[in-house]
Amino acid sequence: MTAMRVLIAWIYTNTKSVLLAQLMHVSSTGSLVPFSAARVTAGQEAMWYALYGTVLWVVVGIVVKTFGRPLGPHAV
């Protein structure tokens, strides 16, 4: 998910901590399996990922609105 990568990059850029970035990645990847429902159709799974992606983009929006700091060393 692109939104998760944006959040991971934001965490790394603002903390310079590879460990925090890795923990963010692990928590995202590791939580998908136990929190997803068993025996779902392909359509239901697609709907789940669409909802998950939407929630992640909302979180990205909140982070940008709250902190307003651009990513990258050359961002103005």
C-alpha positions in Angstrom: 0.0 0.0 0.0 1.4 3.3 -1.1 -0.1 5.2 1.9 1.7 2.9 4.4 5.0 3.5 2.5 4.4 7.3 2.8 3.9 6.9 6.6 7.0 4.7 6.9 9.0 7.2 4.9 7.6 10.1 7.1 8.6 8.2 10.3 12.1 7.6 9.0 12.6 11.1 7.6 11.5 12.7 10.9 13.2 10.3 13.4 16.1 8.9 11.4 15.3 5.6 13.1 15.5 2.5 10.9 14.1 0.5 13.8 10.9 2.6 14.1 10.4 2.4 10.3 10.9 -1.4 10.5 8.5 -1.7 13.4 5.9 0.3 11.4 6.3 -2.1 8.5 6.2 -5.2 10.7 3.1 -4.0 12.5 1.3 -3.3 9.2 2.3 -6.6 7.5 1.9 -8.7 10.6 -1.5 -7.4 11.5 -3.1 -8.1 8.1 -3.3 -11.9 8.5 -4.7 -12.2 12.1 -7.2 -9.3 11.7 -8.5 -10.5 8.3 -11.6 -12.7 8.1 -11.3 -16.4 7.1 -13.1 -17.8 4.1 -13.9 -14.6 2.3 -14.6 -14.3 -1.4 -12.3 -12.4 -3.7 -14.8 -9.5 -3.8 -14.9 -9.3 0.0 -11.1 -9.4 0.2 -10.9 -6.6 -2.4 -13.4 -4.5 -0.4 -11.3 -5.1 2.7 -8.1 -3.8 1.1 -9.9 -0.9 -0.4 -11.2 0.1 3.0 -7.8 -0.5 4.6 -6.2 1.7 1.9 -8.7 4.4 2.4 -8.1 4.5 6.1 -4.4 4.7 5.6 -4.8 7.7 3.2 -7.0 9.4 5.9 -4.1 8.8 8.4 -1.7 10.3 5.9 -4.0 13.3 5.5 -4.1 13.7 9.3 -0.4 13.5 9.6 0.1 16.1 6.9 -2.6 18.4 8.4 -1.2 18.1 11.9 2.5 18.3 11.3 2.6 19.9 7.8 6.2 19.0 7.3 7.1 18.0 3.7 9.1 14.8 3.2 12.7 14.8 1.9 15.8 16.8 2.6 15.2 19.3 -0.1 11.5 20.0 0.5 10.7 23.6 1.0 
